[in-house]
Amino acid sequence: MSEITNGIQQDASRLKKVKSILVTQAAPTDAKSPYFEIERKYHVKVDFRPFIEVQGIAYKEFRKQKIEILAHSAIIFTSRNAIDHFFRICKEAKIEVPADMKYFCITEQTANYLQKYIVIRKRKVFTGTRTALDLLEIIKKHKTEKFLFPCSNKRQKDLPDYMGTNDFQLTEAVMYETVSADLSDLENVFYDIIAFYSPSGITSLFLNFPDFKQNNTRIAAFGPTTAQAAIDAGLIIDIQAPMPSAPSMTGALELYIKQVNK
């Protein structure tokens, strides 16, 4: 017999008690993180382990893209990694970013991270709320800008694809790469839930463990592309976010734990 759990039709036999969770990201630096609250509140062990690593490409490799950074009037940042590697490349290229450069950041947190490199109050910084599509609503008001999009070799397609089909001047600049982490030390370690946040995490799982069998391990997936990657890999998704009842991964995990840890 099956039922709807966190928006997913699921076999009721998989609704088993949770004692351990593996989060496929680095541990939060904030002691008040909801993950630690889940650990305390439900007496569940929560471990953190990045399944992917970010590596900056060498400046000489970047030069092969023949991109003139100063030929652009605006930069789009969708992550802290993009900010770090953009300014790294600029430093290695001995480029001083002009004061009138405009910055479009996907969230306020990303915008605040710019303070590591520039004095924000003296610059033109535009901020989205949560997703690339939210940021597009702001970008639409600046259609005459020449945008540079620092990104990974594996990036979300929605923003550049939209801009490419709506006559925006956009240059994609690959400045870092996403690679699978070495997870060999986890070979004989088992968790009740593994929480994934990107298709690259799913790829890393099977690159490290080609014969991985899900069995009773519950899979949590954040975002539709991650969920699709899990399904394509033959995994059963037990927990999915964002959902109307759980906009965050921690919210979805808590709903599930409340249901099964009675």
C-alpha positions in Angstrom: 0.0 0.0 0.0 1.3 3.5 -0.9 0.6 7.0 0.3 1.6 10.6 -0.4 4.6 11.7 1.7 6.2 15.1 1.1 4.5 15.3 -2.3 5.7 11.9 -3.5 3.8 8.7 -4.0 5.6 6.2 -2.0 5.5 2.6 -0.7 4.5 2.8 3.0 7.0 0.0 3.7 9.8 2.6 3.2 8.5 4.8 6.1 11.0 3.6 8.6 12.5 5.3 11.7 15.4 7.7 11.0 18.5 7.5 13.2 21.1 9.0 10.8 21.3 11.5 8.0 24.2 12.3 5.6 24.0 15.8 4.2 26.1 16.0 1.0 27.3 19.5 1.7 29.9 21.1 4.0 28.8 21.5 7.6 27.1 24.8 8.3 29.2 27.5 10.1 26.2 28.8 11.9 25.6 27.0 15.2 21.9 27.9 14.9 21.6 26.0 11.6 18.2 24.0 11.3 20.3 20.9 10.7 21.7 21.1 14.3 18.2 21.8 15.6 17.0 18.6 13.9 19.8 16.7 15.5 19.0 18.1 19.0 15.2 17.9 18.7 14.9 14.4 17.3 18.1 12.8 18.6 19.2 12.0 15.0 22.8 11.8 14.0 23.5 14.3 11.2 26.8 14.1 9.3 28.1 16.5 6.6 30.2 15.5 3.7 30.6 17.4 0.4 30.1 15.0 -2.6 31.5 17.5 -5.0 34.5 19.8 -5.0 35.1 23.1 -6.7 38.4 23.7 -8.4 39.4 27.0 -10.1 40.6 26.7 -13.6 44.1 28.0 -14.3 44.4 31.5 -15.7 46.1 30.2 -18.9 43.1 27.9 -19.5 40.7 30.8 -18.9 42.6 32.9 -21.5 41.7 30.2 -24.2 38.1 31.4 -23.9 39.2 34.8 -25.3 36.9 36.7 -23.0 37.6 40.4 -22.3 36.3 41.0 -18.8 36.5 44.8 -19.1 34.4 44.7 -22.3 31.4 44.0 -19.9 29.4 46.5 -17.8 27.7 44.0 -15.5 28.5 40.8 -13.7 26.0 38.1 -12.7 26.9 36.1 -9.6 24.8 33.0 -8.6 27.2 31.7 -6.0 30.1 32.5 -3.6 32.3 30.3 -5.8 31.6 32.5 -8.8 32.6 35.6 -6.8 35.8 34.0 -5.5 37.0 32.8 -8.9 36.0 35.9 -10.7 38.2 38.1 -8.5 40.9 35.5 -8.5 41.0 35.6 -12.3 41.0 39.4 -12.2 43.9 39.4 -9.8 45.9 37.0 -11.9 45.1 39.0 -15.0 46.1 42.2 -13.2 42.7 43.6 -14.0 41.2 46.3 -11.8 37.4 46.1 -11.9 36.1 49.7 -12.5 34.0 51.4 -9.8 31.0 51.7 -12.2 30.7 47.9 -12.8 27.2 46.7 -11.9 26.8 43.5 -9.9 23.6 41.3 -10.1 23.5 38.7 -7.3 21.1 35.9 -6.9 20.4 36.4 -3.2 21.2 39.0 -0.5 23.6 36.5 1.1 25.5 36.3 -2.2 25.6 40.1 -2.4 26.9 40.4 1.1 29.7 38.1 0.3 30.9 40.7 -2.2 32.2 42.7 0.8 35.2 40.3 0.8 36.4 42.0 -2.4 34.7 45.4 -2.8 33.1 48.2 -0.7 29.4 47.5 -1.5 28.0 50.9 -0.5 30.1 52.5 -3.3 29.0 50.1 -6.0 25.9 49.3 -7.9 24.6 46.0 -6.6 21.3 44.5 -7.5 19.9 41.6 -5.6 17.4 38.8 -6.3 15.4 36.9 -3.7 16.0 33.2 -4.1 16.3 31.8 -7.7 17.8 32.7 -11.0 14.3 33.4 -12.3 13.8 35.9 -9.5 17.0 37.7 -10.6 15.8 37.8 -14.2 13.0 40.1 -13.2 15.7 42.7 -12.1 17.9 42.0 -15.1 15.1 42.7 -17.5 15.2 46.4 -16.4 18.9 46.6 -17.6 18.7 45.1 -21.0 21.4 47.4 -22.5 24.1 46.1 -20.2 26.8 43.7 -21.4 26.6 40.9 -18.9 29.4 38.6 -17.9 28.3 35.3 -16.2 31.2 33.6 -14.2 30.2 30.0 -13.9 31.2 26.4 -13.5 31.6 23.9 -16.3 28.3 22.5 -14.9 25.7 25.2 -14.5 22.0 25.7 -14.4 20.6 26.5 -17.8 17.6 28.6 -17.0 19.2 32.0 -16.7 21.7 31.9 -19.6 19.1 30.2 -21.8 16.5 32.8 -21.1 18.9 35.6 -21.8 20.2 34.0 -24.9 16.7 33.8 -26.4 15.7 37.3 -25.4 18.5 39.3 -27.1 20.5 40.1 -23.9 24.3 40.5 -24.4 25.6 37.7 -22.2 29.0 36.1 -22.1 29.5 32.9 -20.1 32.9 32.6 -18.5 33.9 29.2 -17.1 36.2 30.1 -14.2 35.9 27.0 -12.0 35.0 23.3 -12.4 32.8 21.0 -10.3 34.4 17.6 -9.8 33.4 14.5 -7.8 35.0 14.2 -4.3 36.8 11.0 -3.2 34.3 9.2 -1.0 36.1 5.9 -0.6 36.1 6.1 3.2 32.3 5.9 3.2 32.2 2.6 1.4 31.1 0.6 4.5 29.1 3.4 6.2 25.4 3.4 5.9 22.8 6.2 6.6 19.0 6.1 6.9 18.8 9.3 4.7 21.2 10.8 2.2 20.3 14.4 1.2 21.3 15.6 -2.2 21.3 19.2 -3.5 22.5 18.9 -7.1 22.7 16.4 -10.0 26.5 16.5 -9.5 26.0 14.9 -6.1 24.1 12.0 -7.7 26.9 11.6 -10.3 29.5 11.6 -7.5 27.7 8.9 -5.6 27.7 6.5 -8.6 31.2 7.5 -9.7 32.5 6.5 -6.2 30.2 3.5 -5.8 29.1 2.1 -9.2 27.3 -0.8 -7.5 25.4 1.3 -5.0 22.2 -0.3 -3.8 19.7 1.9 -2.2 17.9 -0.7 -0.2 16.3 1.0 2.8 18.3 4.2 2.5 15.9 7.1 1.9 16.9 9.7 -0.7 16.1 13.4 -0.2 16.4 15.6 -3.2 16.4 19.4 -3.4 15.1 20.9 -6.6 13.6 19.3 -9.8 16.9 18.8 -11.6 18.4 16.9 -8.6 15.2 14.8 -8.3 15.3 14.0 -12.0 19.0 13.0 -11.8 18.1 10.6 -8.9 15.2 9.1 -10.9 17.4 8.7 -14.0 19.9 6.9 -11.8 17.3 4.4 -10.7 16.9 5.8 -7.2 13.6 6.1 -5.2 13.0 9.6 -3.9 11.4 9.5 -0.5 11.8 13.2 0.4 11.7 16.2 -1.9 12.1 20.0 -1.5 11.1 22.6 -2.0 7.4 21.8 -1.5 4.5 24.1 -0.5 4.6 22.6 3.0 8.4 22.5 3.1 10.3 25.2 1.1 13.7 24.1 2.5 15.5 20.8 2.7 15.5 20.9 6.5 11.8 21.6 6.5 11.2 18.5 4.4 13.5 16.4 6.5 11.7 17.4 9.7 8.3 16.6 8.2 9.5 13.2 7.3 11.1 12.5 10.7 8.0 13.7 12.5 6.0 11.1 10.5 8.3 8.1 11.0 9.9 8.7 14.4 6.7 8.3 16.4 
